[in-house]
Amino acid sequence: MIMYDLMLNDLAHARIADLHRAARARQLARLARKPRPRDPYRTPVRIPRQRGQARQPTAHRPAPGRRRAVRLLSFLRMRRYAPR
């Protein structure tokens, strides 16, 4: 009976050691993982231009709604688009 209890005790301790080892491995893996970007779709920060700094090389693109309206109005042979 005593031997059986000792065997169960050893098994329990081995199981506990396994659980601790797995938890430690998980923790180390979490620490080694690259952090995910918090807010990947955040709008870029606008930095005001300094004196004498050239404009951005990208041209201003009109909004898609305005482009659609201009296309429609040019199809209807109207010259200009002035939103009310």
PDB file with SEQRES, HELIX, SHEET and CRYST1 records, atoms N, CA, C and O in Angstrom:
SEQRES   1 A   84  MET ILE MET TYR ASP LEU MET LEU ASN ASP LEU ALA HIS          
SEQRES   2 A   84  ALA ARG ILE ALA ASP LEU HIS ARG ALA ALA ARG ALA ARG          
SEQRES   3 A   84  GLN LEU ALA ARG LEU ALA ARG LYS PRO ARG PRO ARG ASP          
SEQRES   4 A   84  PRO TYR ARG THR PRO VAL ARG ILE PRO ARG GLN ARG GLY          
SEQRES   5 A   84  GLN ALA ARG GLN PRO THR ALA HIS ARG PRO ALA PRO GLY          
SEQRES   6 A   84  ARG ARG ARG ALA VAL ARG LEU LEU SER PHE LEU ARG MET          
SEQRES   7 A   84  ARG ARG TYR ALA PRO ARG                                      
HELIX    1 AA1 ILE A    2  ALA A   32  1                                  31    
HELIX    2 AA2 PRO A   64  PHE A   75  1                                  12    
CRYST1    1.000    1.000    1.000  90.00  90.00  90.00 P 1           1          
ATOM      1  N   MET A   1       0.833  -1.204   0.000  1.00  0.00           N  
ATOM      2  CA  MET A   1       0.000   0.000   0.000  1.00  0.00           C  
ATOM      3  C   MET A   1       0.871   1.259   0.000  1.00  0.00           C  
ATOM      4  O   MET A   1       0.625   2.218  -0.732  1.00  0.00           O  
ATOM      5  N   ILE A   2       1.900   1.213   0.855  1.00  0.00           N  
ATOM      6  CA  ILE A   2       2.771   2.388   0.950  1.00  0.00           C  
ATOM      7  C   ILE A   2       3.524   2.594  -0.372  1.00  0.00           C  
ATOM      8  O   ILE A   2       3.705   3.726  -0.820  1.00  0.00           O  
ATOM      9  N   MET A   3       3.961   1.482  -0.992  1.00  0.00           N  
ATOM     10  CA  MET A   3       4.672   1.592  -2.265  1.00  0.00           C  
ATOM     11  C   MET A   3       3.766   2.204  -3.340  1.00  0.00           C  
ATOM     12  O   MET A   3       4.198   3.018  -4.155  1.00  0.00           O  
ATOM     13  N   TYR A   4       2.489   1.782  -3.313  1.00  0.00           N  
ATOM     14  CA  TYR A   4       1.525   2.297  -4.285  1.00  0.00           C  
ATOM     15  C   TYR A   4       1.347   3.803  -4.096  1.00  0.00           C  
ATOM     16  O   TYR A   4       1.312   4.558  -5.067  1.00  0.00           O  
ATOM     17  N   ASP A   5       1.235   4.232  -2.832  1.00  0.00           N  
ATOM     18  CA  ASP A   5       1.100   5.668  -2.543  1.00  0.00           C  
ATOM     19  C   ASP A   5       2.334   6.444  -3.011  1.00  0.00           C  
ATOM     20  O   ASP A   5       2.221   7.533  -3.573  1.00  0.00           O  
ATOM     21  N   LEU A   6       3.523   5.857  -2.768  1.00  0.00           N  
ATOM     22  CA  LEU A   6       4.752   6.529  -3.196  1.00  0.00           C  
ATOM     23  C   LEU A   6       4.798   6.649  -4.725  1.00  0.00           C  
ATOM     24  O   LEU A   6       5.239   7.660  -5.272  1.00  0.00           O  
ATOM     25  N   MET A   7       4.327   5.582  -5.405  1.00  0.00           N  
ATOM     26  CA  MET A   7       4.319   5.612  -6.861  1.00  0.00           C  
ATOM     27  C   MET A   7       3.375   6.714  -7.366  1.00  0.00           C  
ATOM     28  O   MET A   7       3.718   7.473  -8.272  1.00  0.00           O  
ATOM     29  N   LEU A   8       2.172   6.787  -6.756  1.00  0.00           N  
ATOM     30  CA  LEU A   8       1.221   7.832  -7.144  1.00  0.00           C  
ATOM     31  C   LEU A   8       1.803   9.218  -6.875  1.00  0.00           C  
ATOM     32  O   LEU A   8       1.635  10.143  -7.669  1.00  0.00           O  
ATOM     33  N   ASN A   9       2.492   9.341  -5.738  1.00  0.00           N  
ATOM     34  CA  ASN A   9       3.105  10.611  -5.377  1.00  0.00           C  
ATOM     35  C   ASN A   9       4.146  11.017  -6.427  1.00  0.00           C  
ATOM     36  O   ASN A   9       4.193  12.168  -6.860  1.00  0.00           O  
ATOM     37  N   ASP A  10       4.985  10.042  -6.830  1.00  0.00           N  
ATOM     38  CA  ASP A  10       5.994  10.330  -7.855  1.00  0.00           C  
ATOM     39  C   ASP A  10       5.336  10.748  -9.169  1.00  0.00           C  
ATOM     40  O   ASP A  10       5.779  11.689  -9.828  1.00  0.00           O  
ATOM     41  N   LEU A  11       4.258  10.026  -9.543  1.00  0.00           N  
ATOM     42  CA  LEU A  11       3.554  10.369 -10.778  1.00  0.00           C  
ATOM     43  C   LEU A  11       2.980  11.785 -10.709  1.00  0.00           C  
ATOM     44  O   LEU A  11       3.060  12.554 -11.667  1.00  0.00           O  
ATOM     45  N   ALA A  12       2.398  12.108  -9.548  1.00  0.00           N  
ATOM     46  CA  ALA A  12       1.815  13.443  -9.388  1.00  0.00           C  
ATOM     47  C   ALA A  12       2.894  14.515  -9.500  1.00  0.00           C  
ATOM     48  O   ALA A  12       2.699  15.545 -10.145  1.00  0.00           O  
ATOM     49  N   HIS A  13       4.042  14.257  -8.859  1.00  0.00           N  
ATOM     50  CA  HIS A  13       5.123  15.248  -8.923  1.00  0.00           C  
ATOM     51  C   HIS A  13       5.674  15.378 -10.338  1.00  0.00           C  
ATOM     52  O   HIS A  13       6.012  16.474 -10.784  1.00  0.00           O  
ATOM     53  N   ALA A  14       5.760  14.246 -11.041  1.00  0.00           N  
ATOM     54  CA  ALA A  14       6.236  14.301 -12.424  1.00  0.00           C  
ATOM     55  C   ALA A  14       5.258  15.095 -13.287  1.00  0.00           C  
ATOM     56  O   ALA A  14       5.664  15.882 -14.142  1.00  0.00           O  
ATOM     57  N   ARG A  15       3.958  14.878 -13.049  1.00  0.00           N  
ATOM     58  CA  ARG A  15       2.936  15.606 -13.814  1.00  0.00           C  
ATOM     59  C   ARG A  15       3.018  17.107 -13.529  1.00  0.00           C  
ATOM     60  O   ARG A  15       2.932  17.931 -14.439  1.00  0.00           O  
ATOM     61  N   ILE A  16       3.185  17.441 -12.257  1.00  0.00           N  
ATOM     62  CA  ILE A  16       3.291  18.861 -11.886  1.00  0.00           C  
ATOM     63  C   ILE A  16       4.529  19.478 -12.533  1.00  0.00           C  
ATOM     64  O   ILE A  16       4.482  20.604 -13.029  1.00  0.00           O  
ATOM     65  N   ALA A  17       5.644  18.729 -12.527  1.00  0.00           N  
ATOM     66  CA  ALA A  17       6.869  19.235 -13.156  1.00  0.00           C  
ATOM     67  C   ALA A  17       6.649  19.433 -14.656  1.00  0.00           C  
ATOM     68  O   ALA A  17       7.118  20.417 -15.228  1.00  0.00           O  
ATOM     69  N   ASP A  18       5.931  18.496 -15.298  1.00  0.00           N  
ATOM     70  CA  ASP A  18       5.620  18.639 -16.727  1.00  0.00           C  
ATOM     71  C   ASP A  18       4.799  19.898 -16.985  1.00  0.00           C  
ATOM     72  O   ASP A  18       5.072  20.648 -17.922  1.00  0.00           O  
ATOM     73  N   LEU A  19       3.786  20.122 -16.139  1.00  0.00           N  
ATOM     74  CA  LEU A  19       2.943  21.306 -16.313  1.00  0.00           C  
ATOM     75  C   LEU A  19       3.764  22.586 -16.161  1.00  0.00           C  
ATOM     76  O   LEU A  19       3.594  23.541 -16.919  1.00  0.00           O  
ATOM     77  N   HIS A  20       4.663  22.590 -15.161  1.00  0.00           N  
ATOM     78  CA  HIS A  20       5.507  23.770 -14.955  1.00  0.00           C  
ATOM     79  C   HIS A  20       6.423  23.990 -16.152  1.00  0.00           C  
ATOM     80  O   HIS A  20       6.628  25.123 -16.587  1.00  0.00           O  
ATOM     81  N   ARG A  21       6.975  22.894 -16.685  1.00  0.00           N  
ATOM     82  CA  ARG A  21       7.864  22.998 -17.835  1.00  0.00           C  
ATOM     83  C   ARG A  21       7.114  23.544 -19.049  1.00  0.00           C  
ATOM     84  O   ARG A  21       7.629  24.389 -19.781  1.00  0.00           O  
ATOM     85  N   ALA A  22       5.883  23.049 -19.254  1.00  0.00           N  
ATOM     86  CA  ALA A  22       5.086  23.523 -20.392  1.00  0.00           C  
ATOM     87  C   ALA A  22       4.734  25.002 -20.230  1.00  0.00           C  
ATOM     88  O   ALA A  22       4.784  25.772 -21.189  1.00  0.00           O  
ATOM     89  N   ALA A  23       4.377  25.388 -18.998  1.00  0.00           N  
ATOM     90  CA  ALA A  23       4.030  26.794 -18.757  1.00  0.00           C  
ATOM     91  C   ALA A  23       5.239  27.691 -19.007  1.00  0.00           C  
ATOM     92  O   ALA A  23       5.112  28.770 -19.585  1.00  0.00           O  
ATOM     93  N   ARG A  24       6.418  27.232 -18.565  1.00  0.00           N  
ATOM     94  CA  ARG A  24       7.635  28.021 -18.780  1.00  0.00           C  
ATOM     95  C   ARG A  24       7.944  28.147 -20.277  1.00  0.00           C  
ATOM     96  O   ARG A  24       8.337  29.213 -20.752  1.00  0.00           O  
ATOM     97  N   ALA A  25       7.760  27.039 -21.014  1.00  0.00           N  
ATOM     98  CA  ALA A  25       8.011  27.083 -22.455  1.00  0.00           C  
ATOM     99  C   ALA A  25       7.040  28.038 -23.141  1.00  0.00           C  
ATOM    100  O   ALA A  25       7.427  28.790 -24.036  1.00  0.00           O  
ATOM    101  N   ARG A  26       5.766  28.004 -22.713  1.00  0.00           N  
ATOM    102  CA  ARG A  26       4.782  28.933 -23.292  1.00  0.00           C  
ATOM    103  C   ARG A  26       5.168  30.375 -23.010  1.00  0.00           C  
ATOM    104  O   ARG A  26       5.071  31.238 -23.882  1.00  0.00           O  
ATOM    105  N   GLN A  27       5.608  30.627 -21.778  1.00  0.00           N  
ATOM    106  CA  GLN A  27       5.977  31.990 -21.401  1.00  0.00           C  
ATOM    107  C   GLN A  27       7.179  32.475 -22.222  1.00  0.00           C  
ATOM    108  O   GLN A  27       7.204  33.613 -22.690  1.00  0.00           O  
ATOM    109  N   LEU A  28       8.176  31.591 -22.389  1.00  0.00           N  
ATOM    110  CA  LEU A  28       9.349  31.973 -23.176  1.00  0.00           C  
ATOM    111  C   LEU A  28       8.974  32.217 -24.635  1.00  0.00           C  
ATOM    112  O   LEU A  28       9.494  33.134 -25.271  1.00  0.00           O  
ATOM    113  N   ALA A  29       8.063  31.385 -25.165  1.00  0.00           N  
ATOM    114  CA  ALA A  29       7.629  31.577 -26.550  1.00  0.00           C  
ATOM    115  C   ALA A  29       6.895  32.902 -26.696  1.00  0.00           C  
ATOM    116  O   ALA A  29       7.051  33.600 -27.698  1.00  0.00           O  
ATOM    117  N   ARG A  30       6.089  33.246 -25.684  1.00  0.00           N  
ATOM    118  CA  ARG A  30       5.356  34.514 -25.757  1.00  0.00           C  
ATOM    119  C   ARG A  30       6.320  35.699 -25.704  1.00  0.00           C  
ATOM    120  O   ARG A  30       6.124  36.702 -26.391  1.00  0.00           O  
ATOM    121  N   LEU A  31       7.366  35.571 -24.876  1.00  0.00           N  
ATOM    122  CA  LEU A  31       8.327  36.667 -24.771  1.00  0.00           C  
ATOM    123  C   LEU A  31       9.165  36.798 -26.043  1.00  0.00           C  
ATOM    124  O   LEU A  31       9.582  37.898 -26.408  1.00  0.00           O  
ATOM    125  N   ALA A  32       9.409  35.671 -26.716  1.00  0.00           N  
ATOM    126  CA  ALA A  32      10.254  35.707 -27.909  1.00  0.00           C  
ATOM    127  C   ALA A  32       9.481  36.135 -29.144  1.00  0.00           C  
ATOM    128  O   ALA A  32      10.079  36.496 -30.158  1.00  0.00           O  
ATOM    129  N   ARG A  33       8.145  36.096 -29.068  1.00  0.00           N  
ATOM    130  CA  ARG A  33       7.346  36.415 -30.253  1.00  0.00           C  
ATOM    131  C   ARG A  33       7.442  37.901 -30.593  1.00  0.00           C  
ATOM    132  O   ARG A  33       7.557  38.746 -29.704  1.00  0.00           O  
ATOM    133  N   LYS A  34       7.393  38.209 -31.889  1.00  0.00           N  
ATOM    134  CA  LYS A  34       7.424  39.615 -32.301  1.00  0.00           C  
ATOM    135  C   LYS A  34       6.106  40.268 -31.919  1.00  0.00           C  
ATOM    136  O   LYS A  34       5.055  39.666 -32.140  1.00  0.00           O  
ATOM    137  N   PRO A  35       6.111  41.454 -31.364  1.00  0.00           N  
ATOM    138  CA  PRO A  35       4.842  42.091 -31.002  1.00  0.00           C  
ATOM    139  C   PRO A  35       4.041  42.459 -32.242  1.00  0.00           C  
ATOM    140  O   PRO A  35       4.599  42.960 -33.218  1.00  0.00           O  
ATOM    141  N   ARG A  36       2.749  42.216 -32.209  1.00  0.00           N  
ATOM    142  CA  ARG A  36       1.886  42.576 -33.332  1.00  0.00           C  
ATOM    143  C   ARG A  36       1.640  44.076 -33.297  1.00  0.00           C  
ATOM    144  O   ARG A  36       1.547  44.663 -32.219  1.00  0.00           O  
ATOM    145  N   PRO A  37       1.533  44.706 -34.471  1.00  0.00           N  
ATOM    146  CA  PRO A  37       1.241  46.140 -34.456  1.00  0.00           C  
ATOM    147  C   PRO A  37      -0.127  46.392 -33.830  1.00  0.00           C  
ATOM    148  O   PRO A  37      -1.096  45.699 -34.140  1.00  0.00           O  
ATOM    149  N   ARG A  38      -0.198  47.373 -32.961  1.00  0.00           N  
ATOM    150  CA  ARG A  38      -1.437  47.601 -32.202  1.00  0.00           C  
ATOM    151  C   ARG A  38      -2.571  48.042 -33.113  1.00  0.00           C  
ATOM    152  O   ARG A  38      -3.682  47.516 -33.036  1.00  0.00           O  
ATOM    153  N   ASP A  39      -2.282  49.017 -33.982  1.00  0.00           N  
ATOM    154  CA  ASP A  39      -3.358  49.629 -34.762  1.00  0.00           C  
ATOM    155  C   ASP A  39      -2.887  49.771 -36.204  1.00  0.00           C  
ATOM    156  O   ASP A  39      -2.505  50.866 -36.616  1.00  0.00           O  
ATOM    157  N   PRO A  40      -2.906  48.684 -36.983  1.00  0.00           N  
ATOM    158  CA  PRO A  40      -2.285  48.763 -38.310  1.00  0.00           C  
ATOM    159  C   PRO A  40      -3.023  49.666 -39.287  1.00  0.00           C  
ATOM    160  O   PRO A  40      -2.439  50.089 -40.285  1.00  0.00           O  
ATOM    161  N   TYR A  41      -4.290  49.973 -39.028  1.00  0.00           N  
ATOM    162  CA  TYR A  41      -5.058  50.766 -39.989  1.00  0.00           C  
ATOM    163  C   TYR A  41      -5.214  52.207 -39.537  1.00  0.00           C  
ATOM    164  O   TYR A  41      -6.101  52.915 -40.013  1.00  0.00           O  
ATOM    165  N   ARG A  42      -4.353  52.649 -38.617  1.00  0.00           N  
ATOM    166  CA  ARG A  42      -4.429  54.031 -38.164  1.00  0.00           C  
ATOM    167  C   ARG A  42      -4.011  54.960 -39.303  1.00  0.00           C  
ATOM    168  O   ARG A  42      -3.105  54.639 -40.073  1.00  0.00           O  
ATOM    169  N   THR A  43      -4.673  56.109 -39.404  1.00  0.00           N  
ATOM    170  CA  THR A  43      -4.318  57.058 -40.462  1.00  0.00           C  
ATOM    171  C   THR A  43      -2.929  57.627 -40.167  1.00  0.00           C  
ATOM    172  O   THR A  43      -2.592  57.839 -39.002  1.00  0.00           O  
ATOM    173  N   PRO A  44      -2.129  57.877 -41.184  1.00  0.00           N  
ATOM    174  CA  PRO A  44      -0.785  58.387 -40.941  1.00  0.00           C  
ATOM    175  C   PRO A  44      -0.828  59.795 -40.348  1.00  0.00           C  
ATOM    176  O   PRO A  44      -1.728  60.586 -40.633  1.00  0.00           O  
ATOM    177  N   VAL A  45       0.158  60.077 -39.527  1.00  0.00           N  
ATOM    178  CA  VAL A  45       0.229  61.383 -38.867  1.00  0.00           C  
ATOM    179  C   VAL A  45       0.670  62.421 -39.890  1.00  0.00           C  
ATOM    180  O   VAL A  45       1.618  62.200 -40.644  1.00  0.00           O  
ATOM    181  N   ARG A  46      -0.019  63.549 -39.910  1.00  0.00           N  
ATOM    182  CA  ARG A  46       0.360  64.620 -40.840  1.00  0.00           C  
ATOM    183  C   ARG A  46       1.422  65.490 -40.179  1.00  0.00           C  
ATOM    184  O   ARG A  46       1.205  66.055 -39.107  1.00  0.00           O  
ATOM    185  N   ILE A  47       2.562  65.586 -40.831  1.00  0.00           N  
ATOM    186  CA  ILE A  47       3.647  66.409 -40.305  1.00  0.00           C  
ATOM    187  C   ILE A  47       3.641  67.725 -41.079  1.00  0.00           C  
ATOM    188  O   ILE A  47       3.780  67.711 -42.302  1.00  0.00           O  
ATOM    189  N   PRO A  48       3.483  68.865 -40.396  1.00  0.00           N  
ATOM    190  CA  PRO A  48       3.437  70.139 -41.116  1.00  0.00           C  
ATOM    191  C   PRO A  48       4.772  70.412 -41.813  1.00  0.00           C  
ATOM    192  O   PRO A  48       5.840  70.078 -41.300  1.00  0.00           O  
ATOM    193  N   ARG A  49       4.684  71.033 -43.003  1.00  0.00           N  
ATOM    194  CA  ARG A  49       5.904  71.308 -43.764  1.00  0.00           C  
ATOM    195  C   ARG A  49       6.692  72.428 -43.105  1.00  0.00           C  
ATOM    196  O   ARG A  49       6.121  73.355 -42.532  1.00  0.00           O  
ATOM    197  N   GLN A  50       8.006  72.329 -43.195  1.00  0.00           N  
ATOM    198  CA  GLN A  50       8.878  73.385 -42.690  1.00  0.00           C  
ATOM    199  C   GLN A  50       9.028  74.458 -43.773  1.00  0.00           C  
ATOM    200  O   GLN A  50       8.666  74.245 -44.930  1.00  0.00           O  
ATOM    201  N   ARG A  51       9.570  75.618 -43.372  1.00  0.00           N  
ATOM    202  CA  ARG A  51       9.768  76.690 -44.348  1.00  0.00           C  
ATOM    203  C   ARG A  51      10.754  76.236 -45.418  1.00  0.00           C  
ATOM    204  O   ARG A  51      11.818  75.700 -45.107  1.00  0.00           O  
ATOM    205  N   GLY A  52      10.390  76.455 -46.681  1.00  0.00           N  
ATOM    206  CA  GLY A  52      11.286  76.110 -47.774  1.00  0.00           C  
ATOM    207  C   GLY A  52      11.266  74.646 -48.166  1.00  0.00           C  
ATOM    208  O   GLY A  52      12.015  74.235 -49.052  1.00  0.00           O  
ATOM    209  N   GLN A  53      10.440  73.866 -47.533  1.00  0.00           N  
ATOM    210  CA  GLN A  53      10.395  72.439 -47.867  1.00  0.00           C  
ATOM    211  C   GLN A  53       9.508  72.232 -49.090  1.00  0.00           C  
ATOM    212  O   GLN A  53       8.442  72.839 -49.204  1.00  0.00           O  
ATOM    213  N   ALA A  54       9.952  71.375 -50.000  1.00  0.00           N  
ATOM    214  CA  ALA A  54       9.185  71.127 -51.223  1.00  0.00           C  
ATOM    215  C   ALA A  54       7.908  70.359 -50.892  1.00  0.00           C  
ATOM    216  O   ALA A  54       7.809  69.674 -49.874  1.00  0.00           O  
ATOM    217  N   ARG A  55       6.933  70.501 -51.799  1.00  0.00           N  
ATOM    218  CA  ARG A  55       5.677  69.785 -51.605  1.00  0.00           C  
ATOM    219  C   ARG A  55       5.893  68.291 -51.777  1.00  0.00           C  
ATOM    220  O   ARG A  55       6.914  67.864 -52.317  1.00  0.00           O  
ATOM    221  N   GLN A  56       4.932  67.495 -51.320  1.00  0.00           N  
ATOM    222  CA  GLN A  56       5.017  66.048 -51.501  1.00  0.00           C  
ATOM    223  C   GLN A  56       4.992  65.723 -52.993  1.00  0.00           C  
ATOM    224  O   GLN A  56       4.290  66.396 -53.748  1.00  0.00           O  
ATOM    225  N   PRO A  57       5.740  64.707 -53.439  1.00  0.00           N  
ATOM    226  CA  PRO A  57       5.756  64.395 -54.879  1.00  0.00           C  
ATOM    227  C   PRO A  57       4.448  63.801 -55.383  1.00  0.00           C  
ATOM    228  O   PRO A  57       4.201  63.796 -56.589  1.00  0.00           O  
ATOM    229  N   THR A  58       3.609  63.301 -54.484  1.00  0.00           N  
ATOM    230  CA  THR A  58       2.351  62.689 -54.931  1.00  0.00           C  
ATOM    231  C   THR A  58       1.319  63.775 -55.167  1.00  0.00           C  
ATOM    232  O   THR A  58       1.160  64.681 -54.349  1.00  0.00           O  
ATOM    233  N   ALA A  59       0.627  63.682 -56.276  1.00  0.00           N  
ATOM    234  CA  ALA A  59      -0.405  64.666 -56.597  1.00  0.00           C  
ATOM    235  C   ALA A  59      -1.645  64.393 -55.761  1.00  0.00           C  
ATOM    236  O   ALA A  59      -1.862  63.270 -55.304  1.00  0.00           O  
ATOM    237  N   HIS A  60      -2.458  65.424 -55.562  1.00  0.00           N  
ATOM    238  CA  HIS A  60      -3.707  65.270 -54.809  1.00  0.00           C  
ATOM    239  C   HIS A  60      -4.698  64.498 -55.655  1.00  0.00           C  
ATOM    240  O   HIS A  60      -5.006  64.902 -56.777  1.00  0.00           O  
ATOM    241  N   ARG A  61      -5.203  63.385 -55.128  1.00  0.00           N  
ATOM    242  CA  ARG A  61      -6.205  62.601 -55.859  1.00  0.00           C  
ATOM    243  C   ARG A  61      -7.580  62.997 -55.352  1.00  0.00           C  
ATOM    244  O   ARG A  61      -7.819  62.956 -54.145  1.00  0.00           O  
ATOM    245  N   PRO A  62      -8.498  63.381 -56.244  1.00  0.00           N  
ATOM    246  CA  PRO A  62      -9.840  63.729 -55.772  1.00  0.00           C  
ATOM    247  C   PRO A  62     -10.558  62.503 -55.217  1.00  0.00           C  
ATOM    248  O   PRO A  62     -10.232  61.364 -55.551  1.00  0.00           O  
ATOM    249  N   ALA A  63     -11.525  62.763 -54.376  1.00  0.00           N  
ATOM    250  CA  ALA A  63     -12.270  61.667 -53.755  1.00  0.00           C  
ATOM    251  C   ALA A  63     -13.044  60.897 -54.823  1.00  0.00           C  
ATOM    252  O   ALA A  63     -13.427  61.473 -55.841  1.00  0.00           O  
ATOM    253  N   PRO A  64     -13.284  59.579 -54.601  1.00  0.00           N  
ATOM    254  CA  PRO A  64     -13.962  58.788 -55.633  1.00  0.00           C  
ATOM    255  C   PRO A  64     -15.362  59.295 -55.954  1.00  0.00           C  
ATOM    256  O   PRO A  64     -15.804  59.203 -57.099  1.00  0.00           O  
ATOM    257  N   GLY A  65     -16.066  59.831 -54.957  1.00  0.00           N  
ATOM    258  CA  GLY A  65     -17.404  60.361 -55.216  1.00  0.00           C  
ATOM    259  C   GLY A  65     -17.365  61.535 -56.177  1.00  0.00           C  
ATOM    260  O   GLY A  65     -18.187  61.629 -57.089  1.00  0.00           O  
ATOM    261  N   ARG A  66     -16.417  62.420 -55.972  1.00  0.00           N  
ATOM    262  CA  ARG A  66     -16.279  63.583 -56.859  1.00  0.00           C  
ATOM    263  C   ARG A  66     -15.875  63.147 -58.261  1.00  0.00           C  
ATOM    264  O   ARG A  66     -16.394  63.668 -59.248  1.00  0.00           O  
ATOM    265  N   ARG A  67     -14.945  62.187 -58.352  1.00  0.00           N  
ATOM    266  CA  ARG A  67     -14.551  61.678 -59.678  1.00  0.00           C  
ATOM    267  C   ARG A  67     -15.749  61.115 -60.416  1.00  0.00           C  
ATOM    268  O   ARG A  67     -15.935  61.364 -61.607  1.00  0.00           O  
ATOM    269  N   ARG A  68     -16.570  60.344 -59.689  1.00  0.00           N  
ATOM    270  CA  ARG A  68     -17.751  59.740 -60.310  1.00  0.00           C  
ATOM    271  C   ARG A  68     -18.707  60.826 -60.790  1.00  0.00           C  
ATOM    272  O   ARG A  68     -19.259  60.741 -61.887  1.00  0.00           O  
ATOM    273  N   ALA A  69     -18.899  61.863 -59.942  1.00  0.00           N  
ATOM    274  CA  ALA A  69     -19.814  62.944 -60.305  1.00  0.00           C  
ATOM    275  C   ALA A  69     -19.292  63.695 -61.530  1.00  0.00           C  
ATOM    276  O   ALA A  69     -20.065  64.036 -62.425  1.00  0.00           O  
ATOM    277  N   VAL A  70     -17.988  63.951 -61.571  1.00  0.00           N  
ATOM    278  CA  VAL A  70     -17.412  64.668 -62.712  1.00  0.00           C  
ATOM    279  C   VAL A  70     -17.578  63.845 -63.975  1.00  0.00           C  
ATOM    280  O   VAL A  70     -17.914  64.382 -65.030  1.00  0.00           O  
ATOM    281  N   ARG A  71     -17.340  62.531 -63.872  1.00  0.00           N  
ATOM    282  CA  ARG A  71     -17.496  61.668 -65.042  1.00  0.00           C  
ATOM    283  C   ARG A  71     -18.941  61.683 -65.538  1.00  0.00           C  
ATOM    284  O   ARG A  71     -19.202  61.759 -66.739  1.00  0.00           O  
ATOM    285  N   LEU A  72     -19.877  61.609 -64.581  1.00  0.00           N  
ATOM    286  CA  LEU A  72     -21.294  61.602 -64.950  1.00  0.00           C  
ATOM    287  C   LEU A  72     -21.671  62.927 -65.617  1.00  0.00           C  
ATOM    288  O   LEU A  72     -22.358  62.938 -66.638  1.00  0.00           O  
ATOM    289  N   LEU A  73     -21.219  64.043 -65.036  1.00  0.00           N  
ATOM    290  CA  LEU A  73     -21.582  65.344 -65.591  1.00  0.00           C  
ATOM    291  C   LEU A  73     -20.935  65.572 -66.950  1.00  0.00           C  
ATOM    292  O   LEU A  73     -21.531  66.196 -67.829  1.00  0.00           O  
ATOM    293  N   SER A  74     -19.711  65.065 -67.124  1.00  0.00           N  
ATOM    294  CA  SER A  74     -19.099  65.223 -68.446  1.00  0.00           C  
ATOM    295  C   SER A  74     -19.831  64.352 -69.462  1.00  0.00           C  
ATOM    296  O   SER A  74     -19.913  64.701 -70.640  1.00  0.00           O  
ATOM    297  N   PHE A  75     -20.361  63.223 -69.009  1.00  0.00           N  
ATOM    298  CA  PHE A  75     -21.172  62.396 -69.898  1.00  0.00           C  
ATOM    299  C   PHE A  75     -22.447  63.139 -70.289  1.00  0.00           C  
ATOM    300  O   PHE A  75     -22.923  63.007 -71.416  1.00  0.00           O  
ATOM    301  N   LEU A  76     -23.002  63.921 -69.357  1.00  0.00           N  
ATOM    302  CA  LEU A  76     -24.205  64.703 -69.637  1.00  0.00           C  
ATOM    303  C   LEU A  76     -23.869  66.027 -70.334  1.00  0.00           C  
ATOM    304  O   LEU A  76     -24.750  66.872 -70.495  1.00  0.00           O  
ATOM    305  N   ARG A  77     -22.622  66.220 -70.745  1.00  0.00           N  
ATOM    306  CA  ARG A  77     -22.133  67.405 -71.456  1.00  0.00           C  
ATOM    307  C   ARG A  77     -22.266  68.683 -70.627  1.00  0.00           C  
ATOM    308  O   ARG A  77     -22.547  69.752 -71.167  1.00  0.00           O  
ATOM    309  N   MET A  78     -22.061  68.564 -69.306  1.00  0.00           N  
ATOM    310  CA  MET A  78     -22.016  69.770 -68.470  1.00  0.00           C  
ATOM    311  C   MET A  78     -20.550  70.070 -68.209  1.00  0.00           C  
ATOM    312  O   MET A  78     -19.742  69.165 -68.000  1.00  0.00           O  
ATOM    313  N   ARG A  79     -20.220  71.354 -68.225  1.00  0.00           N  
ATOM    314  CA  ARG A  79     -18.818  71.729 -68.174  1.00  0.00           C  
ATOM    315  C   ARG A  79     -18.182  71.536 -66.793  1.00  0.00           C  
ATOM    316  O   ARG A  79     -17.152  70.872 -66.682  1.00  0.00           O  
ATOM    317  N   ARG A  80     -18.771  72.099 -65.751  1.00  0.00           N  
ATOM    318  CA  ARG A  80     -18.085  72.099 -64.460  1.00  0.00           C  
ATOM    319  C   ARG A  80     -18.923  71.438 -63.389  1.00  0.00           C  
ATOM    320  O   ARG A  80     -20.139  71.290 -63.502  1.00  0.00           O  
ATOM    321  N   TYR A  81     -18.223  71.054 -62.361  1.00  0.00           N  
ATOM    322  CA  TYR A  81     -18.893  70.425 -61.222  1.00  0.00           C  
ATOM    323  C   TYR A  81     -18.655  71.310 -60.020  1.00  0.00           C  
ATOM    324  O   TYR A  81     -17.518  71.465 -59.575  1.00  0.00           O  
ATOM    325  N   ALA A  82     -19.727  71.897 -59.487  1.00  0.00           N  
ATOM    326  CA  ALA A  82     -19.603  72.714 -58.284  1.00  0.00           C  
ATOM    327  C   ALA A  82     -20.553  72.139 -57.244  1.00  0.00           C  
ATOM    328  O   ALA A  82     -21.767  72.294 -57.384  1.00  0.00           O  
ATOM    329  N   PRO A  83     -20.050  71.487 -56.213  1.00  0.00           N  
ATOM    330  CA  PRO A  83     -20.964  70.920 -55.212  1.00  0.00           C  
ATOM    331  C   PRO A  83     -21.706  72.018 -54.478  1.00  0.00           C  
ATOM    332  O   PRO A  83     -21.129  73.058 -54.162  1.00  0.00           O  
ATOM    333  N   ARG A  84     -22.960  71.796 -54.211  1.00  0.00           N  
ATOM    334  CA  ARG A  84     -23.774  72.804 -53.523  1.00  0.00           C  
ATOM    335  C   ARG A  84     -23.443  72.829 -52.047  1.00  0.00           C  
ATOM    336  O   ARG A  84     -24.024  73.613 -51.297  1.00  0.00           O  
TER     337      ARG A  84                                                      
END                                                                             
